[in-house]
Amino acid sequence: MATQRPALPAARRPVPQSSFGRVSVGVHGRVMLSIAEGPFDAALMAATRRAIALAGKRLPADRRFGDLVEIRTSLQMDGDALTQLRASIDAFASRGIVALSTVFLVAPGLPGIEQLPALMDIW
């Protein structure tokens, strides 16, 4: 008769690494905080657009806010993702959702960091 080992508690279970990115967006007072984990593709950029649109509804009525964007794990992005990102930012600008200032938090040596100037140019 084989004995079963008890399952590891949730906090000790290994967390699988995904092969696609994730993003979360929130508003804290006058700061829109976006935390993104790459790699990025067009589908993730579309999800980011929806998340920012929802968060934008919680911005102050005068639309004066700052943007804090933290990028974790990877900044790898294909051409379709950059195109989708540009379309998203243009759409927000046309609706008056434009940050007064933006801060990017990116660790040195992050995979895809060479994409940072293009990202900053679009944002």
C-alpha positions as CSV (number, residue, x, y, z in Angstrom):
1,M,0.0,0.0,0.0
2,A,1.6,3.3,-1.1
3,T,1.3,6.3,1.1
4,Q,0.4,9.6,-0.4
5,R,2.4,12.6,0.5
6,P,0.3,15.6,1.6
7,A,0.0,18.4,-0.9
8,L,2.2,21.4,-0.4
9,P,0.5,24.4,1.1
10,A,-0.4,27.0,-1.5
11,A,2.4,29.3,-0.4
12,R,5.0,26.6,-1.1
13,R,3.8,25.3,-4.4
14,P,5.9,26.3,-7.4
15,V,4.5,29.1,-9.5
16,P,4.6,28.2,-13.2
17,Q,6.2,30.7,-15.4
18,S,4.0,31.8,-18.3
19,S,5.2,32.2,-21.9
20,F,3.0,35.3,-22.3
21,G,2.7,38.5,-20.5
22,R,0.3,40.0,-18.0
23,V,-0.7,43.5,-17.0
24,S,-2.5,45.1,-14.1
25,V,-3.6,48.7,-14.0
26,G,-4.9,50.7,-11.1
27,V,-5.5,54.3,-10.0
28,H,-4.3,55.5,-6.7
29,G,-5.4,59.2,-6.2
30,R,-3.7,61.0,-9.1
31,V,-1.4,58.2,-10.1
32,M,-2.2,55.5,-12.7
33,L,0.0,52.5,-11.8
34,S,0.6,49.9,-14.5
35,I,2.6,46.8,-13.8
36,A,3.5,44.8,-16.9
37,E,5.2,41.5,-17.3
38,G,6.3,40.5,-20.8
39,P,6.9,39.2,-23.3
40,F,4.3,41.4,-25.1
41,D,2.2,40.6,-28.2
42,A,-0.7,42.4,-29.9
43,A,-3.3,40.4,-27.8
44,L,-1.6,41.6,-24.5
45,M,-1.5,45.2,-25.8
46,A,-5.3,45.0,-26.6
47,A,-5.8,43.7,-23.0
48,T,-3.7,46.6,-21.7
49,R,-5.8,49.0,-23.7
50,R,-9.0,47.7,-22.0
51,A,-7.4,47.8,-18.6
52,I,-6.3,51.4,-19.0
53,A,-9.7,52.4,-20.3
54,L,-11.4,50.9,-17.2
55,A,-8.9,52.5,-14.9
56,G,-9.3,55.8,-16.7
57,K,-12.9,56.0,-15.4
58,R,-11.5,56.3,-11.9
59,L,-9.2,59.2,-12.7
60,P,-9.9,62.6,-11.2
61,A,-12.6,64.6,-13.0
62,D,-10.0,67.2,-14.2
63,R,-8.0,64.4,-15.8
64,R,-4.7,65.6,-14.2
65,F,-2.7,62.5,-13.3
66,G,0.7,61.0,-13.4
67,D,1.7,57.6,-14.9
68,L,3.9,55.1,-13.1
69,V,4.8,52.1,-15.4
70,E,6.7,49.2,-13.9
71,I,8.0,46.6,-16.4
72,R,8.9,43.2,-14.9
73,T,10.5,40.0,-16.3
74,S,10.8,41.0,-20.0
75,L,10.3,44.0,-22.3
76,Q,10.4,41.8,-25.4
77,M,7.8,43.1,-27.9
78,D,7.1,42.2,-31.5
79,G,6.2,44.7,-34.2
80,D,2.5,44.0,-33.9
81,A,2.6,44.8,-30.2
82,L,4.3,48.2,-30.9
83,T,1.7,49.0,-33.5
84,Q,-1.2,48.0,-31.1
85,L,0.4,50.1,-28.3
86,R,0.7,53.1,-30.6
87,A,-3.0,52.8,-31.6
88,S,-4.0,52.5,-27.9
89,I,-2.0,55.6,-26.8
90,D,-3.4,57.6,-29.7
91,A,-6.9,56.6,-28.8
92,F,-6.4,57.7,-25.2
93,A,-4.9,61.0,-26.2
94,S,-7.9,61.7,-28.5
95,R,-10.2,61.2,-25.4
96,G,-8.1,63.4,-23.2
97,I,-6.5,60.6,-21.1
98,V,-2.9,61.9,-21.2
99,A,-0.6,61.8,-18.1
100,L,1.1,65.0,-17.0
101,S,4.3,62.9,-16.5
102,T,5.3,59.3,-16.8
103,V,7.9,57.4,-14.9
104,F,9.1,54.0,-16.2
105,L,10.6,51.5,-13.7
106,V,12.8,49.0,-15.7
107,A,15.6,46.9,-14.2
108,P,18.9,47.1,-15.9
109,G,19.6,44.1,-18.1
110,L,15.9,43.2,-18.5
111,P,15.4,41.0,-21.6
112,G,14.3,43.3,-24.5
113,I,15.5,46.5,-22.7
114,E,16.6,47.7,-26.2
115,Q,12.8,48.3,-26.8
116,L,12.6,50.9,-24.0
117,P,13.3,53.9,-26.2
118,A,10.6,52.9,-28.7
119,L,8.2,52.3,-25.8
120,M,9.0,55.7,-24.3
121,D,8.6,57.4,-27.7
122,I,5.1,55.9,-28.1
123,W,3.9,56.4,-24.5
